[in-house]
Amino acid sequence: MLKPVLVVLLFDIWTSSGLIRIPLRPMHSVRTQLRAAGSLEQFLEEHHPDTFSRRHVQCFPPGMSSMQLGRSREKIYNFMDAQFYGEISVGTPAQNFSVIFDTGSADLWVPSSYCVSQACARHRHFKAFESTSFQPDGRSFGIHYGSGQLLGVMARDTLMIGNLTIEKQEFGESVYEPGSIFVFAKFDGVLGLGYPALAEVLGKPVFDNIISQKKVDQAVFSFYLPRRGTNDAASGELLIGGTDKSFYSGEINWIPLTDQSYWQIKIDSVAVQGTISLCHKGCQAIVDTGTSLIGGPLNEILTLQQLIGAMPSSFGEFILDCARLSSLPHVTFVLGGKEYTITPQQYVRKEMVGGRALCLSGFQSVDFVSAHGPLWIFGDVFLTQYYSVFDREHDRVGFASLKH
């Protein structure tokens, strides 16, 4: 049986030396919950018939067809797999919300008390009439997802992250949340940490306001995410304003950004068991804390699945033989001239279904296209193996080895 993981409200957020620490808790993703209940396939067929079909399994796992491209459509699936959440508050007095701290988007939104969707009934709502610092904006916003459009109104209010106060932060109050993904989600909203160019609505994203209001000494934030297999109560951390040497060893390897919307970097090559098999002439990737898996272009991911011996399932994912984990090949990404190797124990997700272990590939196809070509996505399968640093001052991403 899948053990339930409770939402934990965290009040031990603290600062030191100008650093703001936000504890992050792992939770079972929407996909994991549905699979444990035996409802995953039915859910995808009922709620996403446009992007899921058994006839697509061989070609477009896990549920994306070649005609359905783009950031917004894919994001609904990223959130379906998202695993790490933290706490913020909005308004005066403070109203608390759990959010995904998402480097793959740039908007902040939480449910409005006027929201009419089923999803909002299961989450905390923002009550504008109770906040003395609330300022209406007058603009509406819409974020397109695969199953519909999240709609709402823009506003400004005081935002608190830990004991860091950001004045007059622009954010969205959702009044309609599409589909059923958000019904099952453990988070209330999303706090985007991408560049302003990625924002759906003109204005300053949260981290840009933190910088302009001089709330931190360094325009840097960093993530420590606990690896799978750790205790359910194990806490990760988002650190705003710098890095924490207690989490990593050695030097940070810095990779310059190739674009300033996503946190986008260049991959030098991808090797399977030491042999360069993919991305021979280099390719592009975004570093995305809002998704769990490692994504890549369709043809390359299908090749990678074959090389690791993964077979397509009836519900759009790839499965492996759990008894063969120790003999599966390593996958190595070369970034900034340094090798980052992911072992089978790290890229295979093991879940219990009906008392039996199910081993799932941590790689998925995502046909994201940018001005630089198709994009890979480094989600939590990669980010739980390394300490990750996001530097706005120098427009770069850094990775360092975790301390064991």
LOKE-673221 format. One line per field, with one value per residue (C-alpha): x, y, z; residue in three letters. Coordinates in steps of 0.05 Angstrom, whole numbers, plus 5000, padded with zeros to 4 digits. Example, Ala and Ser with C-alpha at 12.3 -4.5 7.8 and 13.67 -1.06 7.14 Angstrom:
u <- (5246, 5273)
v <- (4910, 4979)
w <- (5156, 5143)
r <- (ala, ser)
// end
This chain:
u <- (5000, 5023, 5037, 5000, 5043, 5011, 5018, 5063, 5057, 5126, 5140, 5214, 5235, 5292, 5346, 5420, 5472, 5420, 5398, 5325, 5313, 5248, 5239, 5212, 5175, 5169, 5099, 5069, 5054, 4985, 5008, 5032, 4967, 4925, 4968, 4964, 4888, 4887, 4857, 4914, 4895, 4821, 4839, 4882, 4831, 4773, 4806, 4859, 4830, 4864, 4933, 4926, 4907, 4932, 4947, 4998, 5036, 5088, 5104, 5090, 5100, 5076, 5015, 5042, 5031, 5074, 5018, 5015, 5078, 5095, 5111, 5040, 5011, 5068, 5066, 5002, 5040, 5099, 5054, 5023, 5092, 5115, 5139, 5166, 5126, 5138, 5100, 5088, 5038, 5001, 4965, 4959, 4947, 4983, 4944, 4984, 4991, 5032, 5065, 5112, 5175, 5180, 5241, 5202, 5153, 5153, 5083, 5055, 4983, 4939, 4865, 4816, 4758, 4714, 4740, 4685, 4725, 4724, 4799, 4792, 4743, 4798, 4851, 4862, 4834, 4859, 4808, 4825, 4772, 4810, 4877, 4890, 4949, 4910, 4911, 4867, 4902, 4845, 4878, 4857, 4904, 4901, 4951, 4939, 4943, 4930, 4860, 4839, 4857, 4870, 4835, 4839, 4850, 4914, 4926, 4982, 4994, 5048, 5083, 5122, 5171, 5197, 5208, 5226, 5173, 5163, 5119, 5066, 5080, 5039, 5003, 4944, 4880, 4853, 4778, 4776, 4825, 4817, 4812, 4824, 4899, 4892, 4836, 4886, 4946, 4973, 4995, 4951, 4988, 5053, 5110, 5151, 5226, 5240, 5259, 5209, 5206, 5172, 5115, 5045, 5027, 5072, 5103, 5158, 5164, 5177, 5252, 5258, 5221, 5267, 5326, 5297, 5275, 5346, 5322, 5383, 5458, 5465, 5417, 5423, 5378, 5395, 5359, 5375, 5323, 5325, 5336, 5283, 5286, 5298, 5249, 5182, 5193, 5262, 5263, 5294, 5310, 5304, 5356, 5345, 5405, 5463, 5487, 5499, 5565, 5537, 5497, 5552, 5626, 5678, 5669, 5607, 5611, 5580, 5545, 5525, 5454, 5439, 5373, 5342, 5271, 5277, 5340, 5367, 5437, 5476, 5487, 5554, 5534, 5495, 5528, 5499, 5548, 5606, 5590, 5564, 5496, 5454, 5462, 5526, 5534, 5507, 5436, 5395, 5363, 5323, 5331, 5261, 5244, 5170, 5175, 5199, 5228, 5283, 5251, 5280, 5263, 5219, 5269, 5326, 5284, 5258, 5331, 5349, 5291, 5315, 5387, 5366, 5317, 5252, 5187, 5124, 5065, 4991, 4986, 5041, 5102, 5162, 5174, 5236, 5249, 5262, 5306, 5354, 5368, 5439, 5457, 5425, 5472, 5491, 5469, 5519, 5505, 5565, 5552, 5604, 5657, 5640, 5606, 5542, 5525, 5457, 5456, 5398, 5380, 5373, 5335, 5288, 5226, 5202, 5129, 5086, 5022, 4978, 5033, 5082, 5141, 5135, 5198, 5188, 5237, 5253, 5259, 5201, 5191, 5174, 5173, 5193, 5221, 5260, 5297, 5359, 5324, 5291, 5298, 5315, 5286, 5325, 5272, 5279, 5308, 5370, 5364, 5359, 5429, 5463, 5460, 5433, 5447, 5411, 5450, 5413, 5471, 5515, 5461, 5485, 5466, 5514, 5516, 5557, 5564, 5519, 5551, 5534)
v <- (5000, 5070, 5107, 5173, 5235, 5292, 5365, 5395, 5469, 5494, 5552, 5540, 5584, 5628, 5673, 5680, 5726, 5753, 5684, 5662, 5588, 5556, 5482, 5439, 5374, 5315, 5288, 5235, 5263, 5263, 5209, 5165, 5174, 5155, 5095, 5069, 5074, 5038, 5100, 5128, 5101, 5117, 5187, 5202, 5175, 5213, 5280, 5285, 5249, 5300, 5282, 5209, 5149, 5078, 5084, 5138, 5098, 5070, 5137, 5193, 5173, 5195, 5223, 5279, 5278, 5313, 5364, 5383, 5423, 5480, 5501, 5512, 5445, 5405, 5440, 5405, 5340, 5369, 5389, 5319, 5293, 5350, 5328, 5386, 5442, 5499, 5553, 5627, 5678, 5735, 5795, 5831, 5794, 5736, 5682, 5618, 5577, 5517, 5528, 5496, 5538, 5530, 5550, 5531, 5589, 5661, 5676, 5673, 5651, 5624, 5607, 5664, 5661, 5673, 5612, 5568, 5505, 5439, 5445, 5509, 5477, 5430, 5484, 5547, 5611, 5682, 5729, 5798, 5832, 5810, 5841, 5913, 5917, 5889, 5931, 5910, 5910, 5909, 5862, 5790, 5733, 5665, 5608, 5555, 5482, 5419, 5410, 5483, 5552, 5575, 5642, 5696, 5769, 5805, 5839, 5867, 5853, 5839, 5772, 5737, 5681, 5661, 5727, 5761, 5813, 5835, 5896, 5905, 5838, 5826, 5758, 5723, 5702, 5642, 5640, 5579, 5520, 5471, 5396, 5351, 5355, 5412, 5375, 5320, 5366, 5378, 5448, 5510, 5551, 5563, 5612, 5619, 5633, 5642, 5705, 5761, 5741, 5677, 5711, 5705, 5775, 5836, 5854, 5835, 5762, 5749, 5742, 5806, 5844, 5813, 5839, 5909, 5918, 5898, 5842, 5799, 5811, 5764, 5754, 5679, 5623, 5549, 5483, 5422, 5367, 5301, 5239, 5186, 5133, 5182, 5185, 5217, 5271, 5290, 5363, 5396, 5469, 5530, 5582, 5653, 5699, 5650, 5579, 5533, 5495, 5446, 5414, 5405, 5390, 5414, 5472, 5494, 5481, 5541, 5535, 5601, 5609, 5606, 5642, 5686, 5662, 5591, 5573, 5546, 5516, 5475, 5400, 5380, 5307, 5249, 5182, 5114, 5068, 5113, 5114, 5179, 5159, 5223, 5298, 5287, 5360, 5390, 5407, 5452, 5438, 5476, 5466, 5458, 5447, 5443, 5373, 5306, 5271, 5281, 5299, 5302, 5303, 5245, 5208, 5214, 5192, 5132, 5113, 5123, 5079, 5024, 5029, 5021, 4965, 5002, 4979, 5021, 5009, 5014, 5082, 5119, 5107, 5061, 5003, 4963, 4896, 4910, 4848, 4878, 4945, 4929, 4911, 4971, 5023, 5090, 5154, 5212, 5284, 5328, 5400, 5454, 5402, 5361, 5293, 5284, 5210, 5183, 5111, 5062, 5067, 5142, 5145, 5087, 5104, 5045, 5046, 4994, 4975, 4921, 4896, 4889, 4933, 4971, 5001, 5061, 5098, 5168, 5192, 5219, 5251, 5325, 5360, 5428, 5472, 5537, 5585, 5541, 5477, 5420, 5423, 5372, 5383, 5369, 5355, 5324, 5258, 5299, 5354, 5306, 5282, 5350, 5417, 5468, 5543, 5596, 5661, 5720, 5768, 5729, 5692, 5622, 5556, 5518, 5446, 5416, 5346, 5332, 5315, 5244)
w <- (5000, 4986, 5050, 5056, 5061, 5098, 5080, 5133, 5149, 5165, 5211, 5224, 5165, 5186, 5160, 5173, 5142, 5094, 5071, 5070, 5080, 5058, 5077, 5021, 5034, 4986, 4974, 4930, 4862, 4830, 4782, 4840, 4878, 4817, 4801, 4872, 4868, 4801, 4768, 4727, 4659, 4668, 4692, 4631, 4582, 4614, 4628, 4574, 4513, 4467, 4493, 4514, 4473, 4473, 4399, 4416, 4468, 4420, 4390, 4439, 4512, 4561, 4526, 4480, 4406, 4354, 4343, 4416, 4430, 4475, 4546, 4571, 4548, 4576, 4643, 4664, 4661, 4697, 4755, 4753, 4771, 4817, 4885, 4926, 4959, 5007, 5044, 5029, 5054, 5019, 5049, 5116, 5160, 5127, 5090, 5081, 5017, 4995, 4927, 4878, 4873, 4798, 4757, 4694, 4699, 4722, 4749, 4820, 4828, 4884, 4886, 4896, 4945, 4884, 4847, 4819, 4803, 4841, 4850, 4890, 4938, 4960, 4971, 5011, 4980, 4981, 5013, 4985, 5029, 5091, 5071, 5089, 5040, 4980, 4915, 4856, 4789, 4739, 4689, 4676, 4661, 4628, 4629, 4576, 4597, 4557, 4585, 4586, 4609, 4681, 4687, 4739, 4757, 4774, 4840, 4884, 4957, 5008, 4998, 5052, 5040, 5108, 5143, 5078, 5060, 4987, 4979, 4925, 4892, 4829, 4830, 4801, 4836, 4798, 4790, 4744, 4745, 4687, 4688, 4748, 4757, 4807, 4844, 4864, 4873, 4943, 4927, 4926, 4874, 4837, 4849, 4786, 4790, 4716, 4679, 4664, 4591, 4612, 4650, 4621, 4647, 4642, 4709, 4756, 4778, 4851, 4848, 4806, 4860, 4913, 4874, 4859, 4932, 4954, 4999, 4988, 4982, 4923, 4865, 4874, 4899, 4907, 4918, 4959, 4942, 4981, 4940, 4931, 4984, 5040, 5097, 5078, 5130, 5102, 5085, 5025, 5022, 4977, 4998, 4973, 4972, 4965, 4975, 5035, 5037, 5087, 5030, 4978, 4971, 4921, 4874, 4837, 4763, 4728, 4660, 4625, 4602, 4528, 4536, 4590, 4597, 4622, 4660, 4595, 4586, 4535, 4541, 4510, 4499, 4529, 4538, 4557, 4593, 4573, 4498, 4468, 4441, 4440, 4431, 4390, 4369, 4433, 4451, 4497, 4565, 4616, 4691, 4719, 4792, 4773, 4743, 4768, 4707, 4656, 4590, 4520, 4446, 4423, 4379, 4428, 4487, 4448, 4433, 4506, 4529, 4482, 4507, 4580, 4562, 4579, 4547, 4536, 4582, 4566, 4601, 4566, 4610, 4603, 4650, 4668, 4700, 4774, 4779, 4727, 4760, 4779, 4707, 4673, 4641, 4671, 4635, 4634, 4616, 4600, 4622, 4621, 4606, 4668, 4671, 4711, 4716, 4735, 4759, 4748, 4821, 4810, 4743, 4757, 4798, 4840, 4862, 4897, 4860, 4888, 4933, 4875, 4856, 4791, 4761, 4716, 4673, 4696, 4624, 4583, 4515, 4515, 4448, 4472, 4418, 4428, 4383, 4396, 4377, 4416, 4492, 4545, 4615, 4678, 4731, 4800, 4774, 4759, 4811, 4870, 4853, 4855, 4891, 4841, 4841, 4799, 4791, 4762, 4770, 4722, 4683, 4697, 4731, 4776, 4800, 4857, 4887, 4946, 5013, 5033)
r <- (met, leu, lys, pro, val, leu, val, val, leu, leu, phe, asp, ile, trp, thr, ser, ser, gly, leu, ile, arg, ile, pro, leu, arg, pro, met, his, ser, val, arg, thr, gln, leu, arg, ala, ala, gly, ser, leu, glu, gln, phe, leu, glu, glu, his, his, pro, asp, thr, phe, ser, arg, arg, his, val, gln, cys, phe, pro, pro, gly, met, ser, ser, met, gln, leu, gly, arg, ser, arg, glu, lys, ile, tyr, asn, phe, met, asp, ala, gln, phe, tyr, gly, glu, ile, ser, val, gly, thr, pro, ala, gln, asn, phe, ser, val, ile, phe, asp, thr, gly, ser, ala, asp, leu, trp, val, pro, ser, ser, tyr, cys, val, ser, gln, ala, cys, ala, arg, his, arg, his, phe, lys, ala, phe, glu, ser, thr, ser, phe, gln, pro, asp, gly, arg, ser, phe, gly, ile, his, tyr, gly, ser, gly, gln, leu, leu, gly, val, met, ala, arg, asp, thr, leu, met, ile, gly, asn, leu, thr, ile, glu, lys, gln, glu, phe, gly, glu, ser, val, tyr, glu, pro, gly, ser, ile, phe, val, phe, ala, lys, phe, asp, gly, val, leu, gly, leu, gly, tyr, pro, ala, leu, ala, glu, val, leu, gly, lys, pro, val, phe, asp, asn, ile, ile, ser, gln, lys, lys, val, asp, gln, ala, val, phe, ser, phe, tyr, leu, pro, arg, arg, gly, thr, asn, asp, ala, ala, ser, gly, glu, leu, leu, ile, gly, gly, thr, asp, lys, ser, phe, tyr, ser, gly, glu, ile, asn, trp, ile, pro, leu, thr, asp, gln, ser, tyr, trp, gln, ile, lys, ile, asp, ser, val, ala, val, gln, gly, thr, ile, ser, leu, cys, his, lys, gly, cys, gln, ala, ile, val, asp, thr, gly, thr, ser, leu, ile, gly, gly, pro, leu, asn, glu, ile, leu, thr, leu, gln, gln, leu, ile, gly, ala, met, pro, ser, ser, phe, gly, glu, phe, ile, leu, asp, cys, ala, arg, leu, ser, ser, leu, pro, his, val, thr, phe, val, leu, gly, gly, lys, glu, tyr, thr, ile, thr, pro, gln, gln, tyr, val, arg, lys, glu, met, val, gly, gly, arg, ala, leu, cys, leu, ser, gly, phe, gln, ser, val, asp, phe, val, ser, ala, his, gly, pro, leu, trp, ile, phe, gly, asp, val, phe, leu, thr, gln, tyr, tyr, ser, val, phe, asp, arg, glu, his, asp, arg, val, gly, phe, ala, ser, leu, lys, his)
// end
